[in-house]
Amino acid sequence: MFAAHQLHGARRIFCGETEKLTSISLWWFFSCHTGSEVVLQPYEQKGAPNNQASKNHKKERASCQPVLDHFDQQYSQELGELWESARSVLLDPHSWQYGVMLNRFTAVTEITQILQSQGFSRFLLRTDVSTLLSDGPSPVSNSKYQAHRPGHLKQYYLLNAASLLPVLALQVRDGEKVLDLCSAPGGKALAIMQCATPALLCCNEPDPHRRDWLAKTLESYLPHSLNSRVIVSAQDGRHFGHSEALTYDKVLVDAPCSNDRSWLYSCSSQQGEQRLRGRAKLPVLQAQLLRSALSAVRPGGVVVYSTCTLSSSENYAVVETVLNDCPETEPEDLWEEIAIPLSKYFVFSAAHLGHGQTPYKPSLQPQNSTVSSYHHRLGILVVPQPGMTWGPMFLSRIRRKK
C-alpha cells in the first residue's frame, strides 16, 4: 500500500477482487465550494495537462437555521462529542471531499495520468473489504467525453466515497440476480456493475422524472451489450416484494431519507421547516421498503439497507423494527468486515441508539468493550469529520435465513 499524499486531501481507492480486473476505481479529492461542478479535462498533448480540474462554482448558500437548530438538538444527544466536529464539516462545504469513480467500460488513461500527476496515491480494497493490499496495474485506459452523448460512454462518476460502502457490503458476484430497489439517480447501480457482472440487475424507480434520470445515467455509463442484464422497473418499492417474492440473490435498499447535507442547505427556512415536519413519516416508509426487500430476496440471500442521514430513527431504529417483525432474518456484523479495516479513511460512529429505544436482542451485546453498545450489529454509521469528510452514510446487512 502506497503512502497517501495529502495534496488536495486526495487518496485513491482501487476497489476490486485481486483475481480479476472487475473493480471500482475511485479517486478522492476536495471540492472547493458547495454545489461546485468538477470537470476533469483530458490532456491536449502528451505530458502537458490543460486545465486539469476546472470548477464552475455556484453562489454559496447559507445554512437553513431551523434545520441546523433541529440537528443540534437531535444529534448532540445521539452522537455526543462527534456532533460538534461533524457539524463543523457540514457547515464548511469548502472542506467537503468527493470521489471520482472511473468507468471500467471505457478507457481513461488520460484522466488517470492527470490524477497521478497531482500526487494522488492508491490502494486495493477487496470487495469483501477484509484486507487492504497494494494494487497492480490499472485496468483503465483512454477516452475524452463527459457530457451525455448518445452512443458515447462517460469516463467517470462523481460521488461521496462513503456511498460505495453499501455496494461493497452487498458483495455482488458474477451471475447473481440483484435488485436496486430505490435506484435513482443510479450511482450505486453503476458501482454494482463496476464490481461484478450480475445475470440481472433490476433498477427500480417509481417516480417518472427520477426514472428518466436513472435511465439516462445507465445509458451514459453502460454499454449496449449489457442491455439484457440491466433493466429499469417502475414498481412501487413498498410492494415489489409481493410481486417478485424470493427472486433475488442480493437486494440494495438505498432508502429515501432526510439527507442531512441537502436539508442543511434548504432554499429557505420555510422549506426547511416543511421538510422537518415530514421527517417523522420517513421511518414508516423506510421500514415498508426494507420489508419488501426482504420478501424479494431468496432464502440465504442478503439485503443491504442504507441512508445518507445521521438520524438514528431512520437508521438503527428502522432495522430494529423490521428485524423484530421478520423472525426469518438476522443482521450481519459489518464492524469487523468494513468499519475496522477502513477506519483510516472513514470515521465510523459507535453512538448510542435514540432515547427510549430498547436493544433488538440481548445476544447482540458486543464482546469488545471499546464499542459503546451492541447496536453495531444492526449497522454502521459513517460520520463526517475534519480530514475525513465522507458521509453521512448508514449501512446494515440482513440475511434471510435458509
MIKE-683010 format. One record per residue (C-alpha): x, y, z. Coordinates in steps of 0.02 Angstrom, whole numbers, plus 50000, padded with zeros to 5 digits. Layout:
BEGIN
+-------+-------+-------+
!    xx !    yy !    zz !
+-------+-------+-------+
!     X !     Y !     Z !
...
+-------+-------+-------+
This chain:
BEGIN
+-------+-------+-------+
!    xx !    yy !    zz !
+-------+-------+-------+
! 50000 ! 50000 ! 50000 !
! 50073 ! 50166 ! 49948 !
! 50085 ! 50310 ! 50069 !
! 49944 ! 50433 ! 50043 !
! 49996 ! 50607 ! 49989 !
! 49896 ! 50749 ! 50064 !
! 49898 ! 50859 ! 49909 !
! 49717 ! 50918 ! 49889 !
! 49672 ! 50794 ! 50026 !
! 49674 ! 50659 ! 49894 !
! 49693 ! 50472 ! 49902 !
! 49642 ! 50342 ! 49777 !
! 49535 ! 50191 ! 49816 !
! 49550 ! 50049 ! 49693 !
! 49417 ! 49925 ! 49742 !
! 49413 ! 49752 ! 49671 !
! 49447 ! 49568 ! 49692 !
! 49630 ! 49530 ! 49664 !
! 49595 ! 49383 ! 49550 !
! 49509 ! 49489 ! 49416 !
! 49501 ! 49666 ! 49348 !
! 49316 ! 49689 ! 49381 !
! 49336 ! 49828 ! 49506 !
! 49289 ! 50001 ! 49566 !
! 49422 ! 50130 ! 49530 !
! 49395 ! 50282 ! 49641 !
! 49499 ! 50439 ! 49668 !
! 49473 ! 50559 ! 49813 !
! 49487 ! 50747 ! 49812 !
! 49422 ! 50904 ! 49899 !
! 49284 ! 51008 ! 49822 !
! 49305 ! 51197 ! 49831 !
! 49127 ! 51257 ! 49854 !
! 48959 ! 51182 ! 49891 !
! 48873 ! 51128 ! 49733 !
! 49030 ! 51152 ! 49627 !
! 49042 ! 51053 ! 49467 !
! 49212 ! 50973 ! 49445 !
! 49257 ! 50926 ! 49267 !
! 49418 ! 50834 ! 49231 !
! 49493 ! 50886 ! 49065 !
! 49599 ! 50766 ! 48961 !
! 49773 ! 50809 ! 48900 !
! 49785 ! 50912 ! 48741 !
! 49961 ! 50850 ! 48712 !
! 50065 ! 50714 ! 48792 !
! 50137 ! 50762 ! 48959 !
! 50053 ! 50933 ! 48965 !
! 49888 ! 50939 ! 49059 !
! 49771 ! 51081 ! 49011 !
! 49652 ! 51142 ! 49147 !
! 49670 ! 50980 ! 49242 !
! 49520 ! 51015 ! 49350 !
! 49405 ! 51157 ! 49301 !
! 49272 ! 51207 ! 49427 !
! 49113 ! 51301 ! 49391 !
! 49066 ! 51375 ! 49558 !
! 48890 ! 51414 ! 49606 !
! 48849 ! 51551 ! 49728 !
! 48871 ! 51488 ! 49905 !
! 48714 ! 51464 ! 50006 !
! 48686 ! 51496 ! 50189 !
! 48633 ! 51354 ! 50302 !
! 48450 ! 51339 ! 50349 !
! 48433 ! 51392 ! 50531 !
! 48278 ! 51288 ! 50577 !
! 48362 ! 51131 ! 50509 !
! 48525 ! 51170 ! 50597 !
! 48434 ! 51200 ! 50762 !
! 48345 ! 51034 ! 50743 !
! 48507 ! 50944 ! 50703 !
! 48592 ! 51023 ! 50855 !
! 48456 ! 50961 ! 50970 !
! 48446 ! 50785 ! 50898 !
! 48624 ! 50743 ! 50851 !
! 48707 ! 50814 ! 51006 !
! 48609 ! 50681 ! 51101 !
! 48635 ! 50539 ! 50976 !
! 48817 ! 50571 ! 50928 !
! 48885 ! 50656 ! 51083 !
! 49052 ! 50740 ! 51055 !
! 49060 ! 50679 ! 50875 !
! 48921 ! 50800 ! 50828 !
! 49022 ! 50958 ! 50861 !
! 49157 ! 50908 ! 50736 !
! 49030 ! 50836 ! 50613 !
! 48934 ! 50999 ! 50624 !
! 49089 ! 51099 ! 50580 !
! 49115 ! 50992 ! 50424 !
! 48935 ! 51006 ! 50366 !
! 48943 ! 51195 ! 50387 !
! 49105 ! 51208 ! 50288 !
! 49073 ! 51150 ! 50109 !
! 49250 ! 51207 ! 50064 !
! 49312 ! 51055 ! 50159 !
! 49199 ! 50927 ! 50077 !
! 49280 ! 50784 ! 49984 !
! 49212 ! 50699 ! 49830 !
! 49261 ! 50542 ! 49737 !
! 49288 ! 50510 ! 49552 !
! 49234 ! 50332 ! 49509 !
! 49312 ! 50280 ! 49345 !
! 49206 ! 50180 ! 49225 !
! 49280 ! 50010 ! 49183 !
! 49181 ! 50005 ! 49020 !
! 49281 ! 50150 ! 48949 !
! 49464 ! 50191 ! 48926 !
! 49527 ! 50329 ! 49041 !
! 49716 ! 50333 ! 49036 !
! 49723 ! 50522 ! 49018 !
! 49616 ! 50553 ! 49173 !
! 49721 ! 50427 ! 49269 !
! 49878 ! 50521 ! 49217 !
! 49803 ! 50687 ! 49269 !
! 49761 ! 50620 ! 49443 !
! 49931 ! 50538 ! 49462 !
! 50017 ! 50699 ! 49410 !
! 49931 ! 50784 ! 49557 !
! 50013 ! 50665 ! 49682 !
! 49864 ! 50551 ! 49710 !
! 49907 ! 50378 ! 49776 !
! 49808 ! 50217 ! 49779 !
! 49774 ! 50055 ! 49866 !
! 49673 ! 49898 ! 49833 !
! 49516 ! 49867 ! 49930 !
! 49449 ! 49692 ! 49909 !
! 49263 ! 49677 ! 49876 !
! 49242 ! 49591 ! 50044 !
! 49350 ! 49731 ! 50120 !
! 49434 ! 49608 ! 50236 !
! 49609 ! 49662 ! 50185 !
! 49698 ! 49812 ! 50111 !
! 49827 ! 49771 ! 49978 !
! 49940 ! 49873 ! 49865 !
! 49872 ! 49868 ! 49688 !
! 49942 ! 49811 ! 49524 !
! 49922 ! 49890 ! 49353 !
! 49765 ! 49990 ! 49323 !
! 49642 ! 49910 ! 49200 !
! 49584 ! 50080 ! 49138 !
! 49642 ! 50171 ! 48983 !
! 49581 ! 50316 ! 48874 !
! 49427 ! 50419 ! 48821 !
! 49378 ! 50602 ! 48816 !
! 49195 ! 50642 ! 48839 !
! 49098 ! 50675 ! 49000 !
! 48944 ! 50767 ! 48934 !
! 48799 ! 50649 ! 48895 !
! 48804 ! 50598 ! 48712 !
! 48703 ! 50451 ! 48646 !
! 48821 ! 50312 ! 48597 !
! 48969 ! 50379 ! 48697 !
! 49003 ! 50316 ! 48873 !
! 49058 ! 50433 ! 49011 !
! 49225 ! 50403 ! 49092 !
! 49190 ! 50441 ! 49274 !
! 49054 ! 50471 ! 49403 !
! 49066 ! 50597 ! 49546 !
! 49007 ! 50536 ! 49715 !
! 49033 ! 50535 ! 49902 !
! 49154 ! 50392 ! 49932 !
! 49051 ! 50330 ! 50079 !
! 48909 ! 50289 ! 49958 !
! 49013 ! 50144 ! 49892 !
! 49011 ! 50055 ! 50061 !
! 48833 ! 49986 ! 50042 !
! 48883 ! 49916 ! 49872 !
! 49038 ! 49833 ! 49946 !
! 48933 ! 49763 ! 50088 !
! 48816 ! 49687 ! 49960 !
! 48958 ! 49577 ! 49895 !
! 48886 ! 49553 ! 49721 !
! 48959 ! 49408 ! 49622 !
! 48954 ! 49368 ! 49437 !
! 48794 ! 49281 ! 49384 !
! 48685 ! 49338 ! 49529 !
! 48514 ! 49419 ! 49517 !
! 48520 ! 49589 ! 49600 !
! 48384 ! 49716 ! 49641 !
! 48419 ! 49900 ! 49671 !
! 48251 ! 49944 ! 49748 !
! 48269 ! 50134 ! 49757 !
! 48390 ! 50156 ! 49614 !
! 48383 ! 50338 ! 49553 !
! 48491 ! 50430 ! 49513 !
! 48593 ! 50272 ! 49479 !
! 48763 ! 50293 ! 49561 !
! 48753 ! 50135 ! 49664 !
! 48688 ! 50036 ! 49515 !
! 48841 ! 50093 ! 49418 !
! 48952 ! 50042 ! 49564 !
! 48872 ! 49869 ! 49566 !
! 48916 ! 49849 ! 49383 !
! 49096 ! 49901 ! 49420 !
! 49108 ! 49761 ! 49549 !
! 49037 ! 49616 ! 49451 !
! 48933 ! 49560 ! 49303 !
! 48768 ! 49500 ! 49375 !
! 48649 ! 49393 ! 49274 !
! 48518 ! 49528 ! 49307 !
! 48520 ! 49699 ! 49387 !
! 48344 ! 49768 ! 49410 !
! 48348 ! 49956 ! 49442 !
! 48181 ! 50008 ! 49516 !
! 48115 ! 50186 ! 49524 !
! 47928 ! 50229 ! 49530 !
! 47943 ! 50417 ! 49505 !
! 47939 ! 50454 ! 49317 !
! 48059 ! 50603 ! 49322 !
! 48186 ! 50513 ! 49430 !
! 48164 ! 50358 ! 49322 !
! 48209 ! 50458 ! 49166 !
! 48363 ! 50522 ! 49258 !
! 48408 ! 50344 ! 49306 !
! 48387 ! 50279 ! 49129 !
! 48497 ! 50417 ! 49059 !
! 48630 ! 50380 ! 49190 !
! 48633 ! 50196 ! 49144 !
! 48638 ! 50238 ! 48958 !
! 48784 ! 50357 ! 48990 !
! 48895 ! 50230 ! 49077 !
! 48847 ! 50054 ! 49024 !
! 48874 ! 49976 ! 48851 !
! 48728 ! 49913 ! 48746 !
! 48793 ! 49736 ! 48769 !
! 48728 ! 49742 ! 48947 !
! 48551 ! 49795 ! 48899 !
! 48483 ! 49619 ! 48928 !
! 48562 ! 49613 ! 49102 !
! 48517 ! 49787 ! 49166 !
! 48333 ! 49833 ! 49166 !
! 48233 ! 49979 ! 49235 !
! 48074 ! 49945 ! 49332 !
! 47936 ! 50067 ! 49386 !
! 47855 ! 49972 ! 49530 !
! 47808 ! 50045 ! 49699 !
! 47953 ! 49984 ! 49804 !
! 47839 ! 49950 ! 49952 !
! 47751 ! 49813 ! 49853 !
! 47895 ! 49747 ! 49749 !
! 47924 ! 49600 ! 49866 !
! 47747 ! 49538 ! 49843 !
! 47756 ! 49535 ! 49653 !
! 47931 ! 49458 ! 49644 !
! 47946 ! 49360 ! 49805 !
! 48103 ! 49256 ! 49839 !
! 48177 ! 49306 ! 49670 !
! 48342 ! 49396 ! 49701 !
! 48510 ! 49344 ! 49773 !
! 48552 ! 49521 ! 49832 !
! 48443 ! 49674 ! 49862 !
! 48501 ! 49852 ! 49895 !
! 48381 ! 49973 ! 49982 !
! 48459 ! 50146 ! 49972 !
! 48306 ! 50220 ! 50054 !
! 48233 ! 50394 ! 50037 !
! 48290 ! 50488 ! 50192 !
! 48317 ! 50658 ! 50270 !
! 48478 ! 50694 ! 50177 !
! 48575 ! 50796 ! 50305 !
! 48689 ! 50886 ! 50182 !
! 48548 ! 50934 ! 50067 !
! 48424 ! 50981 ! 50203 !
! 48551 ! 51090 ! 50293 !
! 48556 ! 51200 ! 50137 !
! 48369 ! 51207 ! 50105 !
! 48321 ! 51351 ! 49992 !
! 48227 ! 51439 ! 50131 !
! 48179 ! 51425 ! 50313 !
! 48003 ! 51385 ! 50255 !
! 48063 ! 51238 ! 50150 !
! 48173 ! 51178 ! 50293 !
! 48028 ! 51183 ! 50416 !
! 47917 ! 51091 ! 50293 !
! 48046 ! 50954 ! 50274 !
! 48064 ! 50938 ! 50462 !
! 47875 ! 50920 ! 50483 !
! 47876 ! 50773 ! 50363 !
! 48030 ! 50692 ! 50438 !
! 47934 ! 50587 ! 50564 !
! 47844 ! 50497 ! 50421 !
! 48004 ! 50434 ! 50339 !
! 48039 ! 50285 ! 50455 !
! 47870 ! 50209 ! 50412 !
! 47911 ! 50217 ! 50226 !
! 48087 ! 50154 ! 50255 !
! 48025 ! 50004 ! 50355 !
! 47899 ! 49963 ! 50217 !
! 48037 ! 49965 ! 50087 !
! 48151 ! 49857 ! 50193 !
! 48013 ! 49729 ! 50224 !
! 47977 ! 49725 ! 50037 !
! 48162 ! 49695 ! 50001 !
! 48168 ! 49551 ! 50125 !
! 48017 ! 49474 ! 50036 !
! 48104 ! 49491 ! 49868 !
! 48266 ! 49406 ! 49920 !
! 48285 ! 49218 ! 49912 !
! 48322 ! 49112 ! 50067 !
! 48508 ! 49130 ! 50102 !
! 48516 ! 49295 ! 50010 !
! 48555 ! 49465 ! 50085 !
! 48481 ! 49639 ! 50091 !
! 48584 ! 49796 ! 50121 !
! 48489 ! 49945 ! 50191 !
! 48570 ! 50116 ! 50180 !
! 48533 ! 50301 ! 50205 !
! 48631 ! 50464 ! 50195 !
! 48571 ! 50533 ! 50362 !
! 48640 ! 50529 ! 50539 !
! 48466 ! 50507 ! 50611 !
! 48452 ! 50355 ! 50722 !
! 48264 ! 50345 ! 50696 !
! 48293 ! 50318 ! 50509 !
! 48440 ! 50201 ! 50533 !
! 48457 ! 50084 ! 50681 !
! 48276 ! 50102 ! 50734 !
! 48210 ! 50053 ! 50562 !
! 48321 ! 49899 ! 50555 !
! 48274 ! 49852 ! 50733 !
! 48088 ! 49868 ! 50698 !
! 48095 ! 49762 ! 50540 !
! 48203 ! 49627 ! 50619 !
! 48080 ! 49610 ! 50761 !
! 47940 ! 49588 ! 50633 !
! 48036 ! 49464 ! 50524 !
! 48097 ! 49313 ! 50625 !
! 48164 ! 49232 ! 50466 !
! 48301 ! 49364 ! 50455 !
! 48460 ! 49404 ! 50551 !
! 48583 ! 49551 ! 50547 !
! 48764 ! 49527 ! 50498 !
! 48904 ! 49618 ! 50587 !
! 48989 ! 49743 ! 50472 !
! 49103 ! 49813 ! 50607 !
! 49241 ! 49685 ! 50583 !
! 49215 ! 49673 ! 50395 !
! 49207 ! 49857 ! 50348 !
! 49224 ! 49979 ! 50494 !
! 49388 ! 49914 ! 50567 !
! 49486 ! 49892 ! 50404 !
! 49427 ! 50060 ! 50337 !
! 49445 ! 50161 ! 50497 !
! 49595 ! 50254 ! 50423 !
! 49485 ! 50326 ! 50288 !
! 49311 ! 50342 ! 50363 !
! 49251 ! 50387 ! 50538 !
! 49126 ! 50257 ! 50599 !
! 49017 ! 50301 ! 50746 !
! 48977 ! 50190 ! 50893 !
! 48845 ! 50313 ! 50951 !
! 48700 ! 50259 ! 51060 !
! 48528 ! 50220 ! 50997 !
! 48396 ! 50353 ! 51010 !
! 48323 ! 50391 ! 51181 !
! 48199 ! 50263 ! 51242 !
! 48242 ! 50127 ! 51116 !
! 48271 ! 49951 ! 51177 !
! 48401 ! 49825 ! 51115 !
! 48350 ! 49712 ! 50972 !
! 48414 ! 49556 ! 51062 !
! 48520 ! 49538 ! 51219 !
! 48629 ! 49412 ! 51125 !
! 48692 ! 49552 ! 51014 !
! 48795 ! 49633 ! 51151 !
! 48973 ! 49651 ! 51083 !
! 49121 ! 49571 ! 51169 !
! 49231 ! 49720 ! 51127 !
! 49207 ! 49845 ! 51268 !
! 49276 ! 49988 ! 51162 !
! 49115 ! 49987 ! 51062 !
! 48982 ! 50082 ! 51157 !
! 48838 ! 49958 ! 51136 !
! 48777 ! 49802 ! 51048 !
! 48698 ! 49902 ! 50908 !
! 48838 ! 49898 ! 50781 !
! 48768 ! 49726 ! 50736 !
! 48619 ! 49823 ! 50670 !
! 48728 ! 49931 ! 50558 !
! 48872 ! 50053 ! 50548 !
! 48869 ! 50241 ! 50525 !
! 48997 ! 50350 ! 50435 !
! 49007 ! 50520 ! 50518 !
! 49091 ! 50667 ! 50427 !
! 49244 ! 50728 ! 50520 !
! 49384 ! 50852 ! 50481 !
! 49506 ! 50774 ! 50358 !
! 49385 ! 50630 ! 50325 !
! 49229 ! 50720 ! 50270 !
! 49140 ! 50570 ! 50191 !
! 48962 ! 50533 ! 50242 !
! 48839 ! 50534 ! 50321 !
! 48809 ! 50354 ! 50269 !
! 48723 ! 50217 ! 50367 !
! 48725 ! 50036 ! 50309 !
! 48656 ! 49874 ! 50376 !
! 48662 ! 49699 ! 50302 !
! 48524 ! 49574 ! 50339 !
! 48521 ! 49392 ! 50285 !
! 48364 ! 49294 ! 50252 !
! 48385 ! 49126 ! 50337 !
! 48376 ! 48967 ! 50234 !
+-------+-------+-------+
